[in-house]
Amino acid sequence: MTQDELIKLLSAHEWRDVEFKEARSDVPKNVYETVSAFANTDGGHLVFGVRKNGQNFEVVGVLDIDKVQGDFLTTLRQRDKLSVIVKVHGELHKHGESDLLIFYVPEVHRSEKPVFLNGDIRRSYIRSGGSDVRCSDNERNRFLVDAAVDRYDGQPVGLDLSKAFDLESIRWYRAVYEGRPGNRSYATLSNTDFLNQMGLLVEQHGQVSPSRAAIFLFGTNATFRQFLPRPVVDCQRFSLARDLADTGERWVDRIVLDENLICTWQALIIWYQSFADRPFRVDPASLQRDDTPPDYRAFRESMVNLLTHQDYSDHSRKAEIRHYTDQTVFWNPGDAFATDADLLEPGEKEVRNPRIVTAFRRIGLSENAGWGLRDVFRNWQQSGHIPPVITNNKGRKCFELVLKKEELLSEQQVLFQASLGVHLTDEQARVFAFACREKTITVLQIKAVTGLTGSQAVELADALTTKILLKAVEVGKTYALTEHLEDQFRQTDQADSYSEDLSTAQVDEPVRNLVTDQVDDLMGDLVSDQVGSPEASLVTPLLINLTDRQRKIIKLCEVPRKQAALMREIGLTHRTFFRRKHLEPLIHAKLIRMTHPDESNHPDQAYVVTEAGRGLLSARKKATDGEANE
């Protein structure tokens, strides 16, 4: 841990991943509750040598370092004190004249949870905010179910095979499965033999029984509800944005699904069709779609993930899908076994319900291994939105995925990037846009924005650092906008607060300059020549809004056009007004360029859209298409 990281830790106060203890000469007894909580949740740092006084913290230092460290580490290895040996990592740091002991407590594997104290499983703790909270009975049971070697969905249930299943659900599944290439070999099998070949039946002591997965997938209503006495998913649709709806507005449409997973999946598709951005139809047998909505894959994978990865042993909580006008929230009982950093990495993931996951993958749903989150993120990116937000709460054992309908590369962002005079790849542009939105960005967020692996995300961040657009807060972990860009954003925000739509302005009226009021001459250099030098004058006024006429000019310049032709197309006759109020701001913003830039009065001078201008047109078209489909 570096000195900067230590200072950041000390300034964080107490939260989910840091806890301060005075521990000057002795180890506080309640420190082991924190060890249990960190080990059962997401891990965290214990800092010895900091006194807590209400909301204030004072660095007092550890006086007897050897004794405190020895007592703490010795106790961690005593199985009568902690149920498992927690392998912590310790460091000694100087802060001024004080010595601090800092221990990192890692999350333990699910097979070792819950970590409890003094041989009493009731003394199991989880981290909630900045506190250690004793687990409830339900929370302990969830840990124990997930710790079992045999997965819950593979356990046999003693039911009559001839009466346990809904034949229509099996028929539908087989039709889809056998309709896929290479899957005709099982077409002549009976339903029982087919389910056996699918790994959904279990043989014990010469007796063949259905697994829980088979009942969850294909069980009759009576059988299914016997093993899951709560709904599979509660779907609610609101006519307002989430912030407004959460103040008490009731849903406008709701379905509560409590049938087997095949029937539930079919109902979810019909429900999604009711609010999809574009009307479409899915052939139930072939899964072929007509006029597929742009966000279909993201919703499909999100709904499949919700069905395949929820904790079906948890009968006290149900999954929910809440669809608002600005976002959709998928909430699931049951956390992901993978860490947050690994969720978006390619490759197989350990899953809660492997038989259910496999059954869905065999019919072309949940096509990728693991949680399928990469497909969700990729499709949501392709739709032009900010990346989904995931919350994997290992303490409360729940998972939330939020799809926000918020544009990432907005018109203002495209204008801003164009003004910088630096070339960005599509991935770099998206990452930079997200950094502008959040002011800081982590490697995990870069992976979410781009779909890159961890090492590729670090490489991209380093490239933006080289361009002096980002700076490293923690190398390989966290990055932030450089100071000159933060200043530029503040200037732009101030200008945006009083900007007006010039499309309605009269020619003979004083028209506000499209750049900030600090610049009087549109002929001046509105962008710096060098972005790669910190000394360069990067704090420059920005084109913050486009008029309808300017958008039309950009569109017309998809092919080179002379000034006279442009004026004729948009209906203006005053050459000086047209040049100063429309043409030159677009040139300075690098949205269009002259075909003969070195000779402004060239007889064949024309204007053509730039790469940034094309990006703006593309973003505008996506937004217009989305509005037309709503």
Residue pairs with C-beta under 8 A, 6 or more apart in sequence:
1 9
1 91
1 93
1 102
3 93
4 474
5 474
6 93
6 95
6 100
6 102
9 18
9 45
9 47
9 102
10 47
10 50
10 57
10 59
10 95
12 18
13 55
13 57
13 130
14 20
14 52
14 130
15 129
15 130
16 41
16 42
16 44
16 127
16 129
16 130
17 38
17 42
17 43
17 44
17 45
17 127
18 44
18 45
18 47
19 34
19 38
19 44
19 45
19 46
19 47
19 130
19 132
20 47
20 50
20 51
20 52
20 57
21 27
21 28
21 31
21 34
21 46
21 47
21 48
21 50
22 28
22 48
22 49
22 50
22 51
22 52
22 60
23 31
23 48
23 49
23 62
23 68
23 101
24 49
24 60
24 61
24 62
24 63
24 64
24 68
25 63
25 64
25 67
25 68
26 67
26 68
26 71
27 48
27 68
27 71
27 72
27 75
30 132
31 46
31 72
32 75
32 81
32 82
32 117
33 117
33 123
33 125
33 132
34 44
34 46
34 105
34 125
34 132
35 46
35 76
35 82
35 86
35 88
35 105
35 115
36 82
36 114
36 115
36 116
36 117
36 123
36 124
36 125
36 132
37 44
37 125
37 126
37 127
37 132
37 133
37 395
38 44
38 46
38 105
38 106
38 107
38 127
39 84
39 86
39 105
39 106
39 107
39 108
39 112
39 113
39 115
40 107
40 108
40 113
40 114
40 115
40 124
40 125
40 126
40 127
40 135
40 143
40 394
40 395
41 107
41 126
41 127
41 394
41 395
42 107
42 127
42 394
42 395
43 104
43 105
43 106
43 107
44 104
44 105
44 127
45 102
45 103
45 104
45 105
46 88
46 102
46 103
46 104
46 105
47 100
47 101
47 102
48 62
48 68
48 72
48 100
48 101
48 102
48 103
49 59
49 60
49 61
49 62
49 95
49 98
49 99
49 100
49 101
50 57
50 58
50 59
50 60
50 100
51 57
51 58
51 59
51 60
59 95
59 96
59 98
59 100
60 98
61 95
61 97
61 98
61 99
61 100
62 68
62 98
62 99
62 100
62 101
65 92
65 99
65 101
68 101
69 90
69 101
72 103
73 88
73 90
75 81
75 82
76 82
76 85
76 86
76 88
77 85
79 85
80 118
80 119
81 117
81 118
82 115
82 116
82 117
83 112
83 114
83 115
83 116
83 117
83 119
83 121
84 108
84 112
84 115
86 105
86 106
86 108
86 115
87 106
88 103
88 104
88 105
88 106
89 103
89 104
89 106
90 101
90 102
90 103
90 104
91 101
91 102
91 103
92 99
92 100
92 101
92 102
93 99
93 100
93 101
93 102
94 100
107 339
107 394
108 115
110 143
110 146
110 147
110 337
111 147
111 149
112 147
113 143
113 146
113 147
114 121
114 124
114 135
114 139
114 140
114 143
114 144
115 124
116 122
116 123
116 124
117 123
117 124
121 140
122 134
122 140
123 134
124 134
124 135
124 139
124 140
124 143
125 132
125 133
125 134
125 135
126 132
126 133
126 135
126 139
126 395
126 396
127 133
127 395
128 395
128 396
133 395
135 143
138 314
138 316
139 396
139 397
141 313
142 311
142 313
142 314
142 334
142 397
143 397
145 152
145 311
145 313
146 311
146 337
146 352
146 397
151 352
151 353
151 354
151 355
152 212
152 311
152 312
152 313
152 352
152 353
153 211
153 212
153 213
153 216
153 312
153 352
153 353
153 354
153 355
153 356
154 202
154 211
154 212
154 213
154 354
154 355
155 202
155 211
155 212
156 202
156 204
156 209
156 210
156 211
156 212
157 209
157 210
157 211
157 212
157 215
157 227
158 209
159 209
159 210
159 215
159 223
161 192
161 201
161 208
161 209
161 210
163 220
163 223
164 210
164 214
164 215
164 219
164 220
164 223
165 191
165 195
165 210
165 214
165 218
165 219
165 220
165 223
166 218
166 219
166 220
166 221
166 260
166 262
166 263
167 191
169 217
169 218
169 260
169 262
169 263
170 191
170 194
170 195
170 218
172 262
172 266
172 284
172 285
173 217
173 218
173 262
173 359
173 363
174 186
174 191
174 194
175 285
176 284
176 285
176 286
176 287
176 363
176 364
177 183
177 186
177 362
177 363
178 184
178 186
178 187
179 285
179 286
180 363
180 364
183 362
186 193
186 194
186 197
189 197
192 201
192 208
195 201
195 210
195 214
195 218
196 208
198 359
198 362
199 355
199 358
200 210
200 211
200 213
200 214
200 217
200 355
200 359
201 208
201 209
201 210
201 211
201 214
202 208
202 209
202 210
202 211
203 209
211 355
212 227
212 312
213 353
213 355
213 356
213 359
215 223
215 224
215 227
215 260
216 224
216 227
216 228
216 260
216 261
216 312
216 356
217 260
217 261
217 262
217 356
217 359
218 260
218 262
219 227
219 260
220 260
221 259
221 260
224 258
224 259
224 260
225 258
227 312
228 258
228 312
228 315
229 315
230 258
230 315
230 316
230 317
230 318
231 256
231 257
231 258
231 318
231 319
232 257
232 258
232 259
232 261
232 264
232 307
232 310
232 318
232 319
233 256
233 257
233 264
233 268
233 306
233 307
233 318
233 319
233 320
233 321
234 254
234 256
234 257
234 318
234 319
234 320
234 321
235 254
235 255
235 256
235 257
235 268
235 271
235 320
235 321
235 323
236 251
236 253
236 254
236 320
236 321
236 322
236 323
237 251
237 252
237 253
237 254
237 274
237 275
237 323
238 245
238 249
238 251
238 252
238 322
238 323
238 324
238 325
239 249
239 252
239 325
240 249
240 324
240 325
241 324
241 325
241 326
241 327
242 322
242 324
242 326
242 327
242 329
245 251
245 324
251 322
253 274
255 267
255 271
257 263
257 264
257 267
257 268
259 267
261 307
261 356
264 307
265 303
265 304
265 307
265 365
266 284
268 303
268 307
268 321
269 282
269 303
272 299
272 303
273 279
273 280
273 281
273 282
275 323
276 293
276 295
276 296
276 299
277 293
277 294
277 295
277 626
277 629
277 630
278 291
278 292
278 293
278 294
278 629
279 291
280 289
280 290
280 291
280 292
280 293
280 296
281 289
281 290
281 291
282 288
282 289
283 289
287 363
287 364
287 365
289 296
293 299
293 629
294 379
294 382
294 383
294 626
295 379
295 380
295 383
295 403
296 379
297 375
297 376
297 378
297 379
298 375
298 376
298 379
298 380
298 383
298 388
298 403
299 328
299 403
300 365
301 366
301 372
301 373
301 375
301 376
301 379
302 328
302 330
302 376
302 401
302 403
303 321
303 330
304 360
304 365
304 366
304 372
305 330
305 332
305 366
305 371
305 372
305 373
305 376
305 401
306 319
306 321
306 330
306 332
307 319
307 356
307 360
308 351
308 353
308 356
308 357
308 360
308 366
309 332
309 334
309 336
309 351
309 352
309 353
309 357
309 371
309 399
310 319
310 332
310 333
310 334
310 352
310 353
311 332
311 333
311 334
311 352
311 397
312 353
314 333
314 334
314 397
317 333
317 398
318 333
319 330
319 331
319 332
319 333
320 329
320 330
320 331
321 328
321 329
321 330
321 331
322 328
322 329
322 331
323 329
325 405
326 404
326 405
326 406
327 402
327 403
327 404
327 405
327 406
328 402
328 403
329 400
329 401
329 402
330 400
330 401
330 402
330 403
331 398
331 399
331 400
332 398
332 399
332 400
333 397
333 398
334 352
334 397
334 398
334 399
335 392
335 393
335 394
335 396
335 397
335 398
335 399
336 343
336 349
336 371
336 392
336 399
337 349
337 350
337 351
337 352
338 349
338 350
338 370
338 371
340 390
340 392
340 444
341 444
341 454
342 349
343 349
343 370
343 371
343 373
343 390
343 392
344 373
344 374
344 377
344 444
344 447
344 448
344 451
345 447
345 453
345 454
346 374
346 453
347 369
347 370
348 369
348 370
349 369
349 370
349 371
351 357
351 370
351 371
357 366
360 366
361 367
366 372
367 375
368 374
368 375
373 388
373 390
373 401
374 451
376 388
376 401
376 403
377 387
377 388
377 448
377 451
378 451
380 387
380 388
380 403
381 387
381 408
381 430
381 449
381 450
381 451
383 622
384 407
384 408
384 409
384 619
384 622
384 623
385 403
385 404
385 405
385 406
385 407
385 408
386 404
386 406
386 407
386 408
386 434
386 437
387 408
387 434
387 445
387 448
387 449
388 401
388 402
388 403
388 404
388 448
389 400
389 401
389 402
389 404
390 399
390 400
390 401
390 402
391 399
391 400
392 399
393 399
393 400
407 619
407 623
408 430
408 433
408 434
408 437
408 449
409 429
409 430
409 433
409 615
409 619
410 433
410 619
411 546
411 616
411 619
411 620
412 492
412 496
412 544
412 545
413 433
413 436
414 612
414 615
414 616
414 619
415 542
415 543
415 544
415 546
415 589
415 591
415 616
416 436
416 488
416 492
416 542
417 424
417 429
417 432
417 433
417 612
418 589
418 590
418 591
418 610
418 612
418 613
418 616
419 526
419 527
419 540
419 542
419 543
419 588
419 589
419 590
420 469
420 527
420 531
420 538
421 527
421 528
421 529
421 531
421 590
422 467
422 469
422 531
422 532
423 611
424 432
424 467
427 449
427 450
427 452
427 460
428 460
428 463
428 464
429 615
430 449
430 450
431 441
431 446
431 449
431 450
431 460
431 461
431 464
432 464
432 469
432 470
434 441
434 445
434 449
435 441
435 464
435 469
435 470
435 479
435 480
435 481
436 481
436 485
436 489
438 445
439 480
439 481
439 486
440 473
440 478
440 479
440 480
440 481
441 449
441 461
441 470
441 478
441 479
441 480
442 477
442 478
442 479
443 454
443 457
443 458
443 461
443 476
443 477
443 478
446 452
446 457
446 458
446 460
446 461
447 453
447 454
447 457
450 456
450 457
450 460
452 460
458 476
461 470
461 472
461 479
464 470
464 479
465 471
465 472
465 479
466 532
467 531
467 532
468 482
468 484
468 531
468 532
468 533
468 534
469 481
469 482
469 485
469 531
470 479
470 480
470 481
470 482
471 479
471 480
471 481
471 482
471 483
472 478
472 479
473 479
473 480
481 489
484 534
484 538
484 539
485 538
487 539
488 538
488 539
488 540
488 542
491 516
491 539
491 541
491 542
492 516
492 542
492 544
494 516
495 515
495 516
495 517
495 541
495 542
495 544
496 544
496 545
499 512
499 544
499 545
500 512
501 545
501 547
502 511
502 512
502 514
502 545
502 547
502 581
503 547
503 548
503 549
505 511
505 512
507 572
507 574
507 577
511 581
513 519
513 520
513 522
514 543
514 544
514 545
514 547
514 581
514 585
515 522
515 526
515 541
515 542
515 543
515 544
515 585
515 588
516 541
516 542
516 544
518 541
519 526
519 541
522 580
522 584
522 585
522 588
523 584
525 588
526 540
526 541
526 542
526 543
526 588
526 589
527 540
527 588
527 589
527 590
528 536
528 537
528 538
528 540
529 536
530 536
531 538
542 589
543 585
543 586
543 588
543 589
543 591
546 554
546 616
547 582
549 570
549 572
549 582
550 582
550 585
550 586
551 620
552 569
552 570
553 566
553 570
553 582
553 583
553 586
553 592
553 607
554 586
554 591
554 592
554 609
554 613
554 616
554 617
555 617
556 565
556 566
556 569
556 570
557 566
557 592
557 607
557 608
557 609
557 613
558 608
558 609
558 614
558 617
559 608
560 595
560 606
560 607
560 608
561 569
561 606
561 607
561 608
562 604
562 605
562 606
562 607
563 575
563 578
563 579
563 583
563 605
563 607
566 578
566 583
566 607
567 573
567 575
567 578
570 582
572 578
572 582
583 592
583 607
586 592
586 613
587 593
587 594
587 607
589 612
590 610
590 612
590 613
591 609
591 610
591 612
591 613
591 616
592 607
592 608
592 609
592 610
592 613
593 607
593 608
593 610
594 600
594 605
594 606
594 607
595 604
595 605
595 606
595 607
595 608
596 602
596 604
596 605
596 606
599 605
609 617
